[in-house]
């Protein structure tokens, strides 16, 4: 994915209050632009979930929420700065609780405000337990051309323990519905490291997923996140060494079945990588609308800055607020934070990143990273090739948090 080619050079170095001295903006280019739409309701909150999701009321206010989303988008339309949207992602919550005609109405309204790239990818997350016959055909007609199914596991006991509302059979039926609708570009979300799960059981889950022939597969390790039921009442999880073995053997199995790992948790058949998620990991821009949605925007029309946005979190408050009050935070990212923010994303990619990408996406000279890169190489966590493309080593992938932390900014005590 390439940027727009628009480049701005700062008229003078900026000097933030930091113990690391002066920071010089070399050039900042507009990256691709995506849209994230948060749909906050689900049938039931899962005990492991720390997303901004809420049990749905008896009647989800679909039309009212779509109206609010379209009003919300107006707050950041100017950030497009001539760009078309390359991807749209409906996340949640459970977006498939919304009727196809409401999804279509939103897409039509978005297109009126920001143009769509001819090859735009439009993804809808769906719970296999919320799909009625013919529903995917409606989403396809509305403009959706990619679906992400939250399978998580095919083990019935584990599905119940995870609080999922679907059974293993619902996953296969949902895939059948996808194919009948002509939506063959779909992802299956899987989890491993589940309570009392063995390595063999994790691989059985993977085989069940592969039998459905998805175009893309995401596989995440279950973690106990603060604020969740599992965090306060933790189940017995597998030994960390077993979880590592699950990951290694899964990677090997997927490689033999034609799936290329291109990110820590993402595997795709040829040509089926997620454009939307790639834009995140390549430090692209995205407008975030909806309750609790986050956004990241490069502003060349406002002093060559990178801005983070956050929307009001609670759905009821989000709906009740006036359109211009739904953004709860809008902050310029300090220059000294940009290396870490870039690496937090870029180091997740198996192929890593190149030096021009860092400079165009952050506006900082690559030499800014010299000390951090040297420390990472000494620890054996980072490497580069002849084209100066940097990537995590196998040890760096396993100790990714430790590698990313090497790029944290130094803070002065004062």
BELJOQUI-V423678 format. One record per backbone hydrogen bond with DSSP energy under -0.5 kcal/mol. CO is the residue of the C=O (numbers start at 1). NH is the residue of the N-H. If there is no record, write none. Layout:
# BELJOQUI-V423678
co=[CO,CO]
nh=[NH,NH]
This chain:
# BELJOQUI-V423678
co=[6,8,8,14,14,16,18,23,23,24,24,28,29,30,32,33,33,34,35,36,36,37,37,38,39,40,41,42,46,47,51,54,58,60,61,62,63,64,65,66,67,68,69,70,71,72,73,73,74,76,77,78,80,84,85,86,87,88,89,89,90,91,94,95,99,99,100,101,102,103,104,105,106,107,108,109,110,110,115,117,120,121,121,122,122,123,124,125,126,126,127,128,130,132,134,135,136,137,138,139,139,140,146,147,147,148,149,149,151,152,154,155,156,157,158,159,160,167,167,168,168,169,170,171,172,173,174,175,176,177,178,179,182,184,185,186,186,187,188,188,189,189,190,192,194,198,199,200,201,202,203,204,205,206,207,208,209,210,215,216,217,218,220,223,225,228,229,235,236,239,239,240,241,242,243,244,245,246,247,248,249,250,251,252,253,254,254,255,258,259,260,260,262,262,263,265,266,266,267,268,269,273,274,275,276,277,278,279,280,285,286,287,287,289,290,293,295,296,297,297,298,299,305,306,307,308,309,310,310,312,314,315,316,317,322,323,326,326,329,331,334,334,335,335,337,338,339,340,341,342,342,343,345,346,348,349,353,354,355,356,357,358,359,360,363,365,366,367,369,370,371,372,373,374,375,376,376,377,381,383,385,388,388,389,390,391,393,394,395,397,399,400,401,402,403,404,405]
nh=[30,10,28,16,23,18,21,14,25,26,365,8,31,4,285,86,87,287,89,38,289,39,91,40,93,54,94,56,49,230,53,42,60,62,65,66,67,68,69,70,71,72,73,74,74,75,76,77,77,79,80,81,83,33,117,121,35,123,37,91,125,39,97,98,102,103,104,105,106,107,108,109,110,111,112,113,113,114,85,120,122,88,123,145,146,90,148,96,128,150,130,131,132,135,138,139,140,141,142,143,144,143,124,149,187,126,151,189,153,191,156,159,160,161,162,164,163,170,171,171,172,173,174,175,176,177,178,179,180,181,183,182,184,186,147,215,216,149,190,218,151,152,220,222,197,202,203,204,205,206,207,208,209,210,211,212,212,213,269,188,267,190,192,225,228,232,233,237,196,242,243,244,245,246,247,248,249,250,251,252,253,254,255,256,257,257,259,258,260,261,262,268,350,351,266,219,262,263,217,260,272,275,278,279,280,281,282,284,283,34,296,36,289,38,293,311,309,286,299,307,300,305,299,333,297,331,295,328,329,292,318,319,320,321,325,326,312,328,310,308,337,338,338,339,341,342,343,344,345,345,346,347,348,349,264,352,390,358,359,360,361,362,363,29,26,368,369,370,373,374,375,376,377,378,379,381,382,380,393,391,388,355,390,385,353,383,397,398,399,400,403,404,405,406,406,407,408]
